Amino acid sequence: MHLFNVYTKIKHGDDFVEIFFVILGLMAVIAVIVLTIVYICFRMAFYAPRKKAADSDEISLPKGSIYHPFHDSMRKWALQTRAAPHKDFCITSFDGLTLYGKYYEYSPDAPIEIMFHGYRGNAERDLSGGMQRCFKLKRNALIVDQRCSGRSEGNVISFGINEHRDCLGWVDFVVNTFGKDVKIILTGISMGAATVLMAAGKPLPPNVVGVLADCGYSSPREIIMKVMRDMKLPPKLCYPFVKLGAKVFGHFDLEEYSPCEAVAHCKVPVIFFHGDDDRFVPCQMSKVNFDACKSRKKLVTVKGAGHGMCCLMDPDTYYSSLEEFFSGI
């Protein structure tokens, strides 16, 4: 009898039908609003549109007043790196992207540093100084354009989730190209540091003899929430939209893996660098990673250094720490 009454009300256009469609409409509006917010978050945090080829004479330099005093040196390093003899290499990522790197050889028998740049950076901008450092330390350098950067393909930055798999691909490429006796050091700055730390938590060939992580964050979640606080946004309210944006539009799980989790399984030596005046990635994040690391390790903090500026601010400490830590490799 009850079902008959409901049917009668619907049949005669009772208020039930009107209420039902009002609720359905409200749900659709809410869904559209949520999806729009999620997409905006995705675009802001993870999407990297393909850039037009830069003018051959253009030198990309990091923005921010803390870098201005070093722009002349950075420009000089970039020009020297462009002019130096090198080989262009490329690999295909696990998800079908073509990724590019440039190899600079100091000596055929020297260890190779595979170097990874930071968030929305590129190899030339972030790693030209590192290439110069490699030569001073008598090492070869392979500076990599991460996915979405430089010549490499892709449109989604994943804060190390996909990038660390790319790093493992470059390790395999170097071993296959240079032979079973090649020695490899994984080097990264900022998001590049997170990339190599996450790779170091996975099984590695014995060729990998160490990791250099400069100003890396402890997890994608923590650095994103920190940036939200800097932007005066409520992290607990906003972060779920960002995480959902990564999943729905970027097709990756932002919390799948983290540097802090990875180093607990790392078996190769790791040296951490961080400036104590880093206002983008707090120095405390390297301390968290250092404490979690189970392999041989060293943490070097540079007084007064901002983000990515340890070597610029105190090159003597940077070089001597590396020489001591990797002596005998």
N, C-alpha and C positions, 0 to 999 in steps of 0.2 A: 504494500500500500504506500509506504514511504517513497519508494522509487517512482511509483506512479505519480505521486504529487509533485516530485522534482521535475519529472518529464513534463507534467502539465504546466508548471510554472515556466519552464524553458520554452515550451511550445507557444505559450501565449505571451511571450516577450516580457516575462516578469523581471523585476529588478536584478535577479540573480545573474542573468546574462550580461546586463550592463556592468555590474560590479566585476564580473569575471574578466571582461575585456578591458576594463579600466586598470585592474591589477596587472593583467598581461601587458598592457601598454606601458605602465610604470616600470615593470621589470625590464622591458625592452629598452626603455630610455636609460635606466640605471646601467644596464649592460653596455650600452653604447658609450656612456660617460666613462665607465671604468675602463673599457677597452681603449678609448681615446687617451686617457691618462697613462695607461700602460704603454701605449705606442709612443707617446711623447717621451716617457722615461727611457724607453729603448733607444730612441733617436739620440737623446742627449748623452746617454752613458756608453752605448755600445756601437752605434752605427757610424761607419766611416765611408762617406761617399768617395767614389773614384775621383782622384784629382787630375786635372790637366797636367801634361808634362811641363815641368818648370823650365824656365829659360836656362840654357846651359851655363850662363854666368852667375845665376842666382845662387846665393848661399843661404840656406835656412839656419837660423840661429834661435836658441830658446828665448822666449819672452819672459819679462820680469826684471825688475830693477836690480835684483841680486846678481844677475848674469851680465849686466851691461859692462862692468869693468873688465870682463874676460872676453868680450865679443871679438876684439882684435886677434887674440890668441886663437879663439875658436875658428875664426875665418881663415887664419893662416893654416891651422891643422887641416881644415876641410880642403883647402886648395892643394896642400902637400899630399893629402890622401888621394885626391883626384889624379894628381900627376904621377903618383907612384906606380910602378909596374904591378899589375894584378891580373888575376884570372876571374872571369865571371862564371859563377856556378848557379845551378838551379836544381830544385827537387820538386817532386809532387807530394803534397801533403796527404794525410790519411783520408781527407775528404775531397781530394781532387783539385786543390788549388796549386798553382805554380808559384813557388817561393824562390826569391833570388838572394844571392850573397856574393860578396867580393873577397877574394883570397889574396892576401899579401904575404909573401914569403921572405922571411929573414934568412933562414937556412933550411935546407931540405930535412935535416935531422932534428930540428927544433920542435918543441911541443907546439900544438896549435890551440889557440884560444878561439872558441866559437862564441861570438859576442852578440848580445841581444839588447835592443834599445827599449826605451820607456813608452808609456801610454801616449798615443798619437804623435810619437816621434818618428825618426827614421834613422837608418844606419849612419848616413853621412853626418847628420846633425849631432847625434848622441855618442857616436863611437869613433869619430876621427881622432879625437884625443887618445882614446883607448888603443887605437892602432899604433899611434906614435909611442905610447907606453910599452906596447908589446915589443916593438923593435928595440927599445932601450933595455928591456929585460931579456933580449935575445930569444924572442918567441915569434912564431908565425901568427897571423890574425885572419880569421874569417868573420867579417862583419855582415850580419844578416839583416835584411829588411823583413820584419815580422809581417804576418798576414795583415792586409789592408794598408801597408805602408810602402813608400818608395815604389819599386817596380813590382812588388809582390801582389798577388791577387787577393780578393776577399773584401767583404764589406762589414764584417762583424768582429769587433774586439771583445775578447772574452776574459780578460784579466788573468790570463795564464791557464785557463781551463783547456782551451784548444791549443794555445801557444806552446804549452809544455810537451804536447804530442809532436808538434812541429820540431821542437828542440831534439827530441829523441830521433826524429827522422834525419836531422842534420848530423847527429852522432853516427848513425848507421852509414850515411853518405861519406863522411870523412874516413871512417874505418875502411869502407869498400874502395875508396879512391886512393888513400895514402898507405894502405897496408895494415896488417895486423899488429905491427910494432909501433904505430903512431901513438903519441901521448896527447891527451885532450884535456883542456881545462874549460869548463863551462862558466861563462862570465855574463853578468847582466846588471843593468842599472834600472832602478825603479821597477816598473812592471817587468822589465827584462830580468831583474833579480828574482822576482816571484816566479817567472818562467823557469829559470834554471834550478831554483830550489825545488819546485814541483817535479821537474824531471829527475832530480837527484833522488827523489823518494821511490822511483821506479827501478826495476832491474837495469843495470848499466853494464856494458862490456868493460873488461879490465883496462881498456885504453883510457877511460876517464879517470884521471888521477886527482882531480880536485874541482872545487867550485869557488868562484868569487861572486859574492852577492852584495851589491852596493845599493844601499837605501831601499831595500825591498819591504813590502808590507807583509803582515802576518796572515791575512786572508782577504779575498775579494770582498766579503761581507763587511769586514771591519774598516777597510779603506773607503768603501762607498758610504758607509754610515758616518765616517769622520768627515767626508766632503759635504754630506748633507748638513751636518752640524755647522760647518763653516759657512754654508749658504743660508743659515738660519731656518732650515727646514726641520720638522720633527722626524727624526730617523725611524722611530718605531711605526709611525703612520705611513711614511713614504717608501721605506725599504721594500715592503711586500709588493708594491707596484713595480719597482725596479726588478726585483727577482722574477716576477711574472713576465715582465717584458723580455727578459733574457730567455725565458723558457718558450714563450709563445712566438716571438718574432726572431730571436737569435738562435733558437733550437739548442740551447745548452743550459745546464743546471749550474747556477752561480755558486752553489754550496756543495758541489760534487767533490771538491778537493781544495786544499789550501797549502801554502808554504809551510805553515806551522805543523800541519798534519804530516806533510811529506818528510820533513827533516827528521822526524822521529824514526823513520825507516831508512835514512840515508847511511851509506856505508863508506862514502869517500870524504876526505877532509874538506871543510868549508871555512872560508874566511869571510866574515861580515864586516862591511864598512858602513858607517852612518854618521852624518853630521848632527851635533847636538842642538843645532838651531834649525833643523829641518821642519818647516811649517806646513809641508804638504803630506809627507809620510813621516809621522812622528818617530823619533829615534827609539822610543819604547818598543815599536814593532819589531825592530831588529833584535832587541833584547829578548823579546818573547820567542822569536825564532831561534836565537842562540841557546836559550834555556831548553828548548824542546829538542835541539839537535843532539843525536846520540853518537855521532862520529867525532873524529878529531876536529877541533874547532878553535877559532879565535875571533874575538870581537874587537874592532878598532873604532873608537869614536873620535871624531875630530872636532875640537872646540871651535865654535863660531861658524861652522860650515852649514850652509843651507842645503836644499834638496839637490843631490847629485854633484855636490861641490867639494867632496872630501879631497880628491886628488888636486883640484885647483887651489884649495886653501892651504893644504899641507902636503905637497908632493914628496918631500923627504920622508915623512912618516909612512905615506902610502907605499912608496917604492921599497923602503927598508922592511916594512911589514910583509909585503909580498915575497921579497927575496928570502926572508927568514922562513916564512910559512911553507913555501914550496921548494926549499933547498933540497937538493938531492933527487929531484924528479928527473 
